């Protein structure tokens, strides 16, 4: 059973985003980015209310810009999805969740040490260059649902 509903097109889109955002961090880094995307879809809270599909999450606009830099700047995101990333995307939608992205709704690369909070949300951990942040306690029950 999958964590969210998805189509082959959703998997390809998720795979492209995972590669564009974290290819330099290997398969584990790409899985973590994918997990944040699925967490946002499941959360239905804070900045992530009423998102109904993987596409909604990836193309969400916040503050006048796309939420993900890769969508805005293009680069690798607009290349076709490769089989290796599609397999990773399928793992994320079906079962994959690990620390520090397990419950995270945000990540970014600060090009320096991870700050203790990001938009007032607590630091969950770091993997390579990306810092991951979970919602504050009791603010987003949906982020913790399977």
Helices and strands as residue ranges (DSSP letters): H 8-22, G 23-25, H 26-43, G 46-48, H 54-58, E 61-62, E 65-66, H 69-73, G 75-78, H 83-94, E 104-108, E 117-118, E 121-127, E 130-134, G 141-144
